Amino acid sequence: MALSKDGGTKIYLLDTNGQNLRQFTTGGSIDTEPAFSPDGKYIYFTSDRGGNPQIYRKPVAGRFR
């Protein structure tokens, strides 16, 4: 899910029971529209971190901050 929190919109993940909110993306960009890859290994999302909205891919495993 994308949430506007602490001055910016970032991608956050929850456990399947709706608990344990974890921030997935960081930085000063606006990150929105998350979608899991079919195998569940990546999240694709839209971000303006390159100056214009583009699609990015980030691995899910071991990437929680």
mmCIF file of the N, C-alpha and C atoms, coordinates in Angstrom:
data_MODEL
# 
_entry.id   MODEL 
# 
loop_
_atom_site.group_PDB 
_atom_site.id 
_atom_site.type_symbol 
_atom_site.label_atom_id 
_atom_site.label_alt_id 
_atom_site.label_comp_id 
_atom_site.label_asym_id 
_atom_site.label_entity_id 
_atom_site.label_seq_id 
_atom_site.pdbx_PDB_ins_code 
_atom_site.Cartn_x 
_atom_site.Cartn_y 
_atom_site.Cartn_z 
_atom_site.occupancy 
_atom_site.B_iso_or_equiv 
_atom_site.pdbx_formal_charge 
_atom_site.auth_seq_id 
_atom_site.auth_comp_id 
_atom_site.auth_asym_id 
_atom_site.auth_atom_id 
_atom_site.pdbx_PDB_model_num 
ATOM 1   N N  . MET A 1 1  ? 0.829  -1.163  0.000   1.00 0.00 ? 1  MET A N  1 
ATOM 2   C CA . MET A 1 1  ? 0.000  0.000   0.000   1.00 0.00 ? 1  MET A CA 1 
ATOM 3   C C  . MET A 1 1  ? 0.877  1.231   0.000   1.00 0.00 ? 1  MET A C  1 
ATOM 4   N N  . ALA A 1 2  ? 0.380  2.324   -0.554  1.00 0.00 ? 2  ALA A N  1 
ATOM 5   C CA . ALA A 1 2  ? 1.076  3.604   -0.530  1.00 0.00 ? 2  ALA A CA 1 
ATOM 6   C C  . ALA A 1 2  ? 0.411  4.486   0.521   1.00 0.00 ? 2  ALA A C  1 
ATOM 7   N N  . LEU A 1 3  ? 1.241  5.066   1.385   1.00 0.00 ? 3  LEU A N  1 
ATOM 8   C CA . LEU A 1 3  ? 0.735  5.945   2.435   1.00 0.00 ? 3  LEU A CA 1 
ATOM 9   C C  . LEU A 1 3  ? 1.483  7.262   2.424   1.00 0.00 ? 3  LEU A C  1 
ATOM 10  N N  . SER A 1 4  ? 0.760  8.350   2.634   1.00 0.00 ? 4  SER A N  1 
ATOM 11  C CA . SER A 1 4  ? 1.387  9.652   2.837   1.00 0.00 ? 4  SER A CA 1 
ATOM 12  C C  . SER A 1 4  ? 1.592  9.803   4.335   1.00 0.00 ? 4  SER A C  1 
ATOM 13  N N  . LYS A 1 5  ? 2.848  9.763   4.739   1.00 0.00 ? 5  LYS A N  1 
ATOM 14  C CA . LYS A 1 5  ? 3.186  9.775   6.152   1.00 0.00 ? 5  LYS A CA 1 
ATOM 15  C C  . LYS A 1 5  ? 4.528  10.488  6.305   1.00 0.00 ? 5  LYS A C  1 
ATOM 16  N N  . ASP A 1 6  ? 4.675  11.316  7.284   1.00 0.00 ? 6  ASP A N  1 
ATOM 17  C CA . ASP A 1 6  ? 5.941  12.004  7.543   1.00 0.00 ? 6  ASP A CA 1 
ATOM 18  C C  . ASP A 1 6  ? 6.412  12.841  6.358   1.00 0.00 ? 6  ASP A C  1 
ATOM 19  N N  . GLY A 1 7  ? 5.498  13.470  5.629   1.00 0.00 ? 7  GLY A N  1 
ATOM 20  C CA . GLY A 1 7  ? 5.857  14.397  4.572   1.00 0.00 ? 7  GLY A CA 1 
ATOM 21  C C  . GLY A 1 7  ? 6.058  13.821  3.190   1.00 0.00 ? 7  GLY A C  1 
ATOM 22  N N  . GLY A 1 8  ? 5.874  12.539  2.989   1.00 0.00 ? 8  GLY A N  1 
ATOM 23  C CA . GLY A 1 8  ? 6.041  11.966  1.654   1.00 0.00 ? 8  GLY A CA 1 
ATOM 24  C C  . GLY A 1 8  ? 5.239  10.688  1.502   1.00 0.00 ? 8  GLY A C  1 
ATOM 25  N N  . THR A 1 9  ? 4.981  10.324  0.255   1.00 0.00 ? 9  THR A N  1 
ATOM 26  C CA . THR A 1 9  ? 4.245  9.092   -0.019  1.00 0.00 ? 9  THR A CA 1 
ATOM 27  C C  . THR A 1 9  ? 5.241  7.979   -0.297  1.00 0.00 ? 9  THR A C  1 
ATOM 28  N N  . LYS A 1 10 ? 5.154  6.910   0.468   1.00 0.00 ? 10 LYS A N  1 
ATOM 29  C CA . LYS A 1 10 ? 6.038  5.762   0.370   1.00 0.00 ? 10 LYS A CA 1 
ATOM 30  C C  . LYS A 1 10 ? 5.222  4.483   0.295   1.00 0.00 ? 10 LYS A C  1 
ATOM 31  N N  . ILE A 1 11 ? 5.890  3.383   -0.050  1.00 0.00 ? 11 ILE A N  1 
ATOM 32  C CA . ILE A 1 11 ? 5.262  2.070   -0.094  1.00 0.00 ? 11 ILE A CA 1 
ATOM 33  C C  . ILE A 1 11 ? 5.475  1.395   1.263   1.00 0.00 ? 11 ILE A C  1 
ATOM 34  N N  . TYR A 1 12 ? 4.399  0.849   1.805   1.00 0.00 ? 12 TYR A N  1 
ATOM 35  C CA . TYR A 1 12 ? 4.446  0.110   3.071   1.00 0.00 ? 12 TYR A CA 1 
ATOM 36  C C  . TYR A 1 12 ? 3.857  -1.273  2.846   1.00 0.00 ? 12 TYR A C  1 
ATOM 37  N N  . LEU A 1 13 ? 4.306  -2.234  3.648   1.00 0.00 ? 13 LEU A N  1 
ATOM 38  C CA . LEU A 1 13 ? 3.780  -3.590  3.591   1.00 0.00 ? 13 LEU A CA 1 
ATOM 39  C C  . LEU A 1 13 ? 3.179  -3.965  4.937   1.00 0.00 ? 13 LEU A C  1 
ATOM 40  N N  . LEU A 1 14 ? 2.170  -4.806  4.884   1.00 0.00 ? 14 LEU A N  1 
ATOM 41  C CA . LEU A 1 14 ? 1.520  -5.358  6.075   1.00 0.00 ? 14 LEU A CA 1 
ATOM 42  C C  . LEU A 1 14 ? 1.561  -6.866  6.005   1.00 0.00 ? 14 LEU A C  1 
ATOM 43  N N  . ASP A 1 15 ? 1.522  -7.512  7.171   1.00 0.00 ? 15 ASP A N  1 
ATOM 44  C CA . ASP A 1 15 ? 1.328  -8.958  7.196   1.00 0.00 ? 15 ASP A CA 1 
ATOM 45  C C  . ASP A 1 15 ? -0.066 -9.271  6.669   1.00 0.00 ? 15 ASP A C  1 
ATOM 46  N N  . THR A 1 16 ? -0.325 -10.510 6.330   1.00 0.00 ? 16 THR A N  1 
ATOM 47  C CA . THR A 1 16 ? -1.631 -10.888 5.786   1.00 0.00 ? 16 THR A CA 1 
ATOM 48  C C  . THR A 1 16 ? -2.769 -10.682 6.774   1.00 0.00 ? 16 THR A C  1 
ATOM 49  N N  . ASN A 1 17 ? -2.459 -10.584 8.060   1.00 0.00 ? 17 ASN A N  1 
ATOM 50  C CA . ASN A 1 17 ? -3.496 -10.336 9.070   1.00 0.00 ? 17 ASN A CA 1 
ATOM 51  C C  . ASN A 1 17 ? -3.723 -8.847  9.323   1.00 0.00 ? 17 ASN A C  1 
ATOM 52  N N  . GLY A 1 18 ? -3.064 -7.981  8.528   1.00 0.00 ? 18 GLY A N  1 
ATOM 53  C CA . GLY A 1 18 ? -3.242 -6.537  8.677   1.00 0.00 ? 18 GLY A CA 1 
ATOM 54  C C  . GLY A 1 18 ? -2.403 -5.916  9.777   1.00 0.00 ? 18 GLY A C  1 
ATOM 55  N N  . GLN A 1 19 ? -1.469 -6.661  10.330  1.00 0.00 ? 19 GLN A N  1 
ATOM 56  C CA . GLN A 1 19 ? -0.581 -6.189  11.397  1.00 0.00 ? 19 GLN A CA 1 
ATOM 57  C C  . GLN A 1 19 ? 0.822  -5.943  10.856  1.00 0.00 ? 19 GLN A C  1 
ATOM 58  N N  . ASN A 1 20 ? 1.684  -5.345  11.687  1.00 0.00 ? 20 ASN A N  1 
ATOM 59  C CA . ASN A 1 20 ? 3.108  -5.196  11.408  1.00 0.00 ? 20 ASN A CA 1 
ATOM 60  C C  . ASN A 1 20 ? 3.379  -4.332  10.167  1.00 0.00 ? 20 ASN A C  1 
ATOM 61  N N  . LEU A 1 21 ? 3.000  -3.079  10.217  1.00 0.00 ? 21 LEU A N  1 
ATOM 62  C CA . LEU A 1 21 ? 3.251  -2.132  9.131   1.00 0.00 ? 21 LEU A CA 1 
ATOM 63  C C  . LEU A 1 21 ? 4.758  -1.874  9.022   1.00 0.00 ? 21 LEU A C  1 
ATOM 64  N N  . ARG A 1 22 ? 5.313  -2.061  7.809   1.00 0.00 ? 22 ARG A N  1 
ATOM 65  C CA . ARG A 1 22 ? 6.737  -1.858  7.567   1.00 0.00 ? 22 ARG A CA 1 
ATOM 66  C C  . ARG A 1 22 ? 6.930  -0.980  6.336   1.00 0.00 ? 22 ARG A C  1 
ATOM 67  N N  . GLN A 1 23 ? 7.813  0.009   6.453   1.00 0.00 ? 23 GLN A N  1 
ATOM 68  C CA . GLN A 1 23 ? 8.115  0.869   5.316   1.00 0.00 ? 23 GLN A CA 1 
ATOM 69  C C  . GLN A 1 23 ? 9.004  0.113   4.342   1.00 0.00 ? 23 GLN A C  1 
ATOM 70  N N  . PHE A 1 24 ? 8.640  0.136   3.064   1.00 0.00 ? 24 PHE A N  1 
ATOM 71  C CA . PHE A 1 24 ? 9.365  -0.609  2.025   1.00 0.00 ? 24 PHE A CA 1 
ATOM 72  C C  . PHE A 1 24 ? 10.258 0.296   1.181   1.00 0.00 ? 24 PHE A C  1 
ATOM 73  N N  . THR A 1 25 ? 9.821  1.517   0.874   1.00 0.00 ? 25 THR A N  1 
ATOM 74  C CA . THR A 1 25 ? 10.644 2.451   0.102   1.00 0.00 ? 25 THR A CA 1 
ATOM 75  C C  . THR A 1 25 ? 11.051 3.618   0.993   1.00 0.00 ? 25 THR A C  1 
ATOM 76  N N  . THR A 1 26 ? 12.162 4.254   0.646   1.00 0.00 ? 26 THR A N  1 
ATOM 77  C CA . THR A 1 26 ? 12.686 5.378   1.417   1.00 0.00 ? 26 THR A CA 1 
ATOM 78  C C  . THR A 1 26 ? 13.113 6.487   0.464   1.00 0.00 ? 26 THR A C  1 
ATOM 79  N N  . GLY A 1 27 ? 13.553 7.602   1.021   1.00 0.00 ? 27 GLY A N  1 
ATOM 80  C CA . GLY A 1 27 ? 14.060 8.706   0.219   1.00 0.00 ? 27 GLY A CA 1 
ATOM 81  C C  . GLY A 1 27 ? 13.047 9.820   0.072   1.00 0.00 ? 27 GLY A C  1 
ATOM 82  N N  . GLY A 1 28 ? 13.400 10.838  -0.697  1.00 0.00 ? 28 GLY A N  1 
ATOM 83  C CA . GLY A 1 28 ? 12.570 12.021  -0.846  1.00 0.00 ? 28 GLY A CA 1 
ATOM 84  C C  . GLY A 1 28 ? 11.577 11.967  -1.998  1.00 0.00 ? 28 GLY A C  1 
ATOM 85  N N  . SER A 1 29 ? 11.493 10.850  -2.665  1.00 0.00 ? 29 SER A N  1 
ATOM 86  C CA . SER A 1 29 ? 10.599 10.733  -3.823  1.00 0.00 ? 29 SER A CA 1 
ATOM 87  C C  . SER A 1 29 ? 9.182  10.362  -3.408  1.00 0.00 ? 29 SER A C  1 
ATOM 88  N N  . ILE A 1 30 ? 8.277  10.467  -4.367  1.00 0.00 ? 30 ILE A N  1 
ATOM 89  C CA . ILE A 1 30 ? 6.889  10.022  -4.190  1.00 0.00 ? 30 ILE A CA 1 
ATOM 90  C C  . ILE A 1 30 ? 6.779  8.642   -4.828  1.00 0.00 ? 30 ILE A C  1 
ATOM 91  N N  . ASP A 1 31 ? 6.443  7.636   -4.015  1.00 0.00 ? 31 ASP A N  1 
ATOM 92  C CA . ASP A 1 31 ? 6.340  6.251   -4.476  1.00 0.00 ? 31 ASP A CA 1 
ATOM 93  C C  . ASP A 1 31 ? 4.895  5.792   -4.333  1.00 0.00 ? 31 ASP A C  1 
ATOM 94  N N  . THR A 1 32 ? 4.297  5.339   -5.431  1.00 0.00 ? 32 THR A N  1 
ATOM 95  C CA . THR A 1 32 ? 2.873  4.966   -5.433  1.00 0.00 ? 32 THR A CA 1 
ATOM 96  C C  . THR A 1 32 ? 2.644  3.727   -6.285  1.00 0.00 ? 32 THR A C  1 
ATOM 97  N N  . GLU A 1 33 ? 1.410  3.255   -6.320  1.00 0.00 ? 33 GLU A N  1 
ATOM 98  C CA . GLU A 1 33 ? 0.916  2.191   -7.192  1.00 0.00 ? 33 GLU A CA 1 
ATOM 99  C C  . GLU A 1 33 ? 1.700  0.880   -7.093  1.00 0.00 ? 33 GLU A C  1 
ATOM 100 N N  . PRO A 1 34 ? 1.909  0.350   -5.894  1.00 0.00 ? 34 PRO A N  1 
ATOM 101 C CA . PRO A 1 34 ? 2.661  -0.905  -5.771  1.00 0.00 ? 34 PRO A CA 1 
ATOM 102 C C  . PRO A 1 34 ? 1.886  -2.108  -6.305  1.00 0.00 ? 34 PRO A C  1 
ATOM 103 N N  . ALA A 1 35 ? 2.633  -3.047  -6.874  1.00 0.00 ? 35 ALA A N  1 
ATOM 104 C CA . ALA A 1 35 ? 2.055  -4.309  -7.346  1.00 0.00 ? 35 ALA A CA 1 
ATOM 105 C C  . ALA A 1 35 ? 3.113  -5.398  -7.230  1.00 0.00 ? 35 ALA A C  1 
ATOM 106 N N  . PHE A 1 36 ? 2.724  -6.557  -6.681  1.00 0.00 ? 36 PHE A N  1 
ATOM 107 C CA . PHE A 1 36 ? 3.643  -7.680  -6.581  1.00 0.00 ? 36 PHE A CA 1 
ATOM 108 C C  . PHE A 1 36 ? 3.827  -8.326  -7.948  1.00 0.00 ? 36 PHE A C  1 
ATOM 109 N N  . SER A 1 37 ? 5.044  -8.830  -8.201  1.00 0.00 ? 37 SER A N  1 
ATOM 110 C CA . SER A 1 37 ? 5.280  -9.641  -9.386  1.00 0.00 ? 37 SER A CA 1 
ATOM 111 C C  . SER A 1 37 ? 4.515  -10.953 -9.221  1.00 0.00 ? 37 SER A C  1 
ATOM 112 N N  . PRO A 1 38 ? 4.220  -11.668 -10.316 1.00 0.00 ? 38 PRO A N  1 
ATOM 113 C CA . PRO A 1 38 ? 3.465  -12.922 -10.206 1.00 0.00 ? 38 PRO A CA 1 
ATOM 114 C C  . PRO A 1 38 ? 4.106  -13.949 -9.259  1.00 0.00 ? 38 PRO A C  1 
ATOM 115 N N  . ASP A 1 39 ? 5.436  -13.962 -9.157  1.00 0.00 ? 39 ASP A N  1 
ATOM 116 C CA . ASP A 1 39 ? 6.105  -14.918 -8.274  1.00 0.00 ? 39 ASP A CA 1 
ATOM 117 C C  . ASP A 1 39 ? 6.258  -14.396 -6.842  1.00 0.00 ? 39 ASP A C  1 
ATOM 118 N N  . GLY A 1 40 ? 5.850  -13.147 -6.589  1.00 0.00 ? 40 GLY A N  1 
ATOM 119 C CA . GLY A 1 40 ? 5.901  -12.567 -5.251  1.00 0.00 ? 40 GLY A CA 1 
ATOM 120 C C  . GLY A 1 40 ? 7.284  -12.133 -4.798  1.00 0.00 ? 40 GLY A C  1 
ATOM 121 N N  . LYS A 1 41 ? 8.278  -12.183 -5.672  1.00 0.00 ? 41 LYS A N  1 
ATOM 122 C CA . LYS A 1 41 ? 9.650  -11.842 -5.291  1.00 0.00 ? 41 LYS A CA 1 
ATOM 123 C C  . LYS A 1 41 ? 9.964  -10.349 -5.392  1.00 0.00 ? 41 LYS A C  1 
ATOM 124 N N  . TYR A 1 42 ? 9.170  -9.608  -6.150  1.00 0.00 ? 42 TYR A N  1 
ATOM 125 C CA . TYR A 1 42 ? 9.432  -8.190  -6.378  1.00 0.00 ? 42 TYR A CA 1 
ATOM 126 C C  . TYR A 1 42 ? 8.162  -7.370  -6.194  1.00 0.00 ? 42 TYR A C  1 
ATOM 127 N N  . ILE A 1 43 ? 8.362  -6.087  -5.920  1.00 0.00 ? 43 ILE A N  1 
ATOM 128 C CA . ILE A 1 43 ? 7.264  -5.127  -5.974  1.00 0.00 ? 43 ILE A CA 1 
ATOM 129 C C  . ILE A 1 43 ? 7.629  -4.113  -7.042  1.00 0.00 ? 43 ILE A C  1 
ATOM 130 N N  . TYR A 1 44 ? 6.715  -3.894  -7.954  1.00 0.00 ? 44 TYR A N  1 
ATOM 131 C CA . TYR A 1 44 ? 6.840  -2.845  -8.962  1.00 0.00 ? 44 TYR A CA 1 
ATOM 132 C C  . TYR A 1 44 ? 6.044  -1.652  -8.461  1.00 0.00 ? 44 TYR A C  1 
ATOM 133 N N  . PHE A 1 45 ? 6.567  -0.446  -8.681  1.00 0.00 ? 45 PHE A N  1 
ATOM 134 C CA . PHE A 1 45 ? 5.882  0.757   -8.218  1.00 0.00 ? 45 PHE A CA 1 
ATOM 135 C C  . PHE A 1 45 ? 6.282  1.943   -9.080  1.00 0.00 ? 45 PHE A C  1 
ATOM 136 N N  . THR A 1 46 ? 5.476  2.981   -9.031  1.00 0.00 ? 46 THR A N  1 
ATOM 137 C CA . THR A 1 46 ? 5.755  4.217   -9.741  1.00 0.00 ? 46 THR A CA 1 
ATOM 138 C C  . THR A 1 46 ? 6.440  5.172   -8.787  1.00 0.00 ? 46 THR A C  1 
ATOM 139 N N  . SER A 1 47 ? 7.498  5.836   -9.268  1.00 0.00 ? 47 SER A N  1 
ATOM 140 C CA . SER A 1 47 ? 8.232  6.786   -8.442  1.00 0.00 ? 47 SER A CA 1 
ATOM 141 C C  . SER A 1 47 ? 8.733  7.935   -9.311  1.00 0.00 ? 47 SER A C  1 
ATOM 142 N N  . ASP A 1 48 ? 8.850  9.112   -8.677  1.00 0.00 ? 48 ASP A N  1 
ATOM 143 C CA . ASP A 1 48 ? 9.413  10.270  -9.378  1.00 0.00 ? 48 ASP A CA 1 
ATOM 144 C C  . ASP A 1 48 ? 10.885 10.473  -9.018  1.00 0.00 ? 48 ASP A C  1 
ATOM 145 N N  . ARG A 1 49 ? 11.543 9.475   -8.452  1.00 0.00 ? 49 ARG A N  1 
ATOM 146 C CA . ARG A 1 49 ? 12.926 9.610   -7.990  1.00 0.00 ? 49 ARG A CA 1 
ATOM 147 C C  . ARG A 1 49 ? 13.899 9.961   -9.108  1.00 0.00 ? 49 ARG A C  1 
ATOM 148 N N  . GLY A 1 50 ? 13.562 9.706   -10.346 1.00 0.00 ? 50 GLY A N  1 
ATOM 149 C CA . GLY A 1 50 ? 14.415 10.066  -11.476 1.00 0.00 ? 50 GLY A CA 1 
ATOM 150 C C  . GLY A 1 50 ? 14.039 11.400  -12.095 1.00 0.00 ? 50 GLY A C  1 
ATOM 151 N N  . GLY A 1 51 ? 13.120 12.132  -11.488 1.00 0.00 ? 51 GLY A N  1 
ATOM 152 C CA . GLY A 1 51 ? 12.693 13.424  -12.003 1.00 0.00 ? 51 GLY A CA 1 
ATOM 153 C C  . GLY A 1 51 ? 11.328 13.379  -12.665 1.00 0.00 ? 51 GLY A C  1 
ATOM 154 N N  . ASN A 1 52 ? 10.991 12.267  -13.274 1.00 0.00 ? 52 ASN A N  1 
ATOM 155 C CA . ASN A 1 52 ? 9.692  12.044  -13.899 1.00 0.00 ? 52 ASN A CA 1 
ATOM 156 C C  . ASN A 1 52 ? 9.150  10.703  -13.419 1.00 0.00 ? 52 ASN A C  1 
ATOM 157 N N  . PRO A 1 53 ? 7.836  10.520  -13.412 1.00 0.00 ? 53 PRO A N  1 
ATOM 158 C CA . PRO A 1 53 ? 7.294  9.228   -12.991 1.00 0.00 ? 53 PRO A CA 1 
ATOM 159 C C  . PRO A 1 53 ? 7.793  8.094   -13.885 1.00 0.00 ? 53 PRO A C  1 
ATOM 160 N N  . GLN A 1 54 ? 8.327  7.062   -13.247 1.00 0.00 ? 54 GLN A N  1 
ATOM 161 C CA . GLN A 1 54 ? 8.807  5.877   -13.940 1.00 0.00 ? 54 GLN A CA 1 
ATOM 162 C C  . GLN A 1 54 ? 8.455  4.658   -13.102 1.00 0.00 ? 54 GLN A C  1 
ATOM 163 N N  . ILE A 1 55 ? 8.534  3.475   -13.704 1.00 0.00 ? 55 ILE A N  1 
ATOM 164 C CA . ILE A 1 55 ? 8.260  2.238   -12.987 1.00 0.00 ? 55 ILE A CA 1 
ATOM 165 C C  . ILE A 1 55 ? 9.583  1.660   -12.492 1.00 0.00 ? 55 ILE A C  1 
ATOM 166 N N  . TYR A 1 56 ? 9.568  1.255   -11.215 1.00 0.00 ? 56 TYR A N  1 
ATOM 167 C CA . TYR A 1 56 ? 10.743 0.659   -10.577 1.00 0.00 ? 56 TYR A CA 1 
ATOM 168 C C  . TYR A 1 56 ? 10.389 -0.721  -10.063 1.00 0.00 ? 56 TYR A C  1 
ATOM 169 N N  . ARG A 1 57 ? 11.416 -1.551  -9.888  1.00 0.00 ? 57 ARG A N  1 
ATOM 170 C CA . ARG A 1 57 ? 11.253 -2.894  -9.329  1.00 0.00 ? 57 ARG A CA 1 
ATOM 171 C C  . ARG A 1 57 ? 12.221 -3.031  -8.162  1.00 0.00 ? 57 ARG A C  1 
ATOM 172 N N  . LYS A 1 58 ? 11.717 -3.577  -7.054  1.00 0.00 ? 58 LYS A N  1 
ATOM 173 C CA . LYS A 1 58 ? 12.549 -3.767  -5.872  1.00 0.00 ? 58 LYS A CA 1 
ATOM 174 C C  . LYS A 1 58 ? 12.271 -5.147  -5.291  1.00 0.00 ? 58 LYS A C  1 
ATOM 175 N N  . PRO A 1 59 ? 13.325 -5.909  -4.940  1.00 0.00 ? 59 PRO A N  1 
ATOM 176 C CA . PRO A 1 59 ? 13.097 -7.226  -4.333  1.00 0.00 ? 59 PRO A CA 1 
ATOM 177 C C  . PRO A 1 59 ? 12.424 -7.105  -2.974  1.00 0.00 ? 59 PRO A C  1 
ATOM 178 N N  . VAL A 1 60 ? 11.553 -8.048  -2.664  1.00 0.00 ? 60 VAL A N  1 
ATOM 179 C CA . VAL A 1 60 ? 10.819 -8.030  -1.404  1.00 0.00 ? 60 VAL A CA 1 
ATOM 180 C C  . VAL A 1 60 ? 11.674 -8.566  -0.264  1.00 0.00 ? 60 VAL A C  1 
ATOM 181 N N  . ALA A 1 61 ? 12.347 -9.678  -0.453  1.00 0.00 ? 61 ALA A N  1 
ATOM 182 C CA . ALA A 1 61 ? 13.076 -10.346 0.627   1.00 0.00 ? 61 ALA A CA 1 
ATOM 183 C C  . ALA A 1 61 ? 14.233 -9.512  1.150   1.00 0.00 ? 61 ALA A C  1 
ATOM 184 N N  . GLY A 1 62 ? 14.286 -9.362  2.483   1.00 0.00 ? 62 GLY A N  1 
ATOM 185 C CA . GLY A 1 62 ? 15.391 -8.693  3.133   1.00 0.00 ? 62 GLY A CA 1 
ATOM 186 C C  . GLY A 1 62 ? 15.493 -7.199  2.908   1.00 0.00 ? 62 GLY A C  1 
ATOM 187 N N  . ARG A 1 63 ? 14.430 -6.544  2.473   1.00 0.00 ? 63 ARG A N  1 
ATOM 188 C CA . ARG A 1 63 ? 14.505 -5.129  2.143   1.00 0.00 ? 63 ARG A CA 1 
ATOM 189 C C  . ARG A 1 63 ? 13.605 -4.252  3.004   1.00 0.00 ? 63 ARG A C  1 
ATOM 190 N N  . PHE A 1 64 ? 13.468 -4.542  4.258   1.00 0.00 ? 64 PHE A N  1 
ATOM 191 C CA . PHE A 1 64 ? 12.588 -3.740  5.106   1.00 0.00 ? 64 PHE A CA 1 
ATOM 192 C C  . PHE A 1 64 ? 13.411 -2.812  5.966   1.00 0.00 ? 64 PHE A C  1 
ATOM 193 N N  . ARG A 1 65 ? 12.954 -1.567  6.058   1.00 0.00 ? 65 ARG A N  1 
ATOM 194 C CA . ARG A 1 65 ? 13.633 -0.546  6.861   1.00 0.00 ? 65 ARG A CA 1 
ATOM 195 C C  . ARG A 1 65 ? 12.673 0.057   7.817   1.00 0.00 ? 65 ARG A C  1 
# 
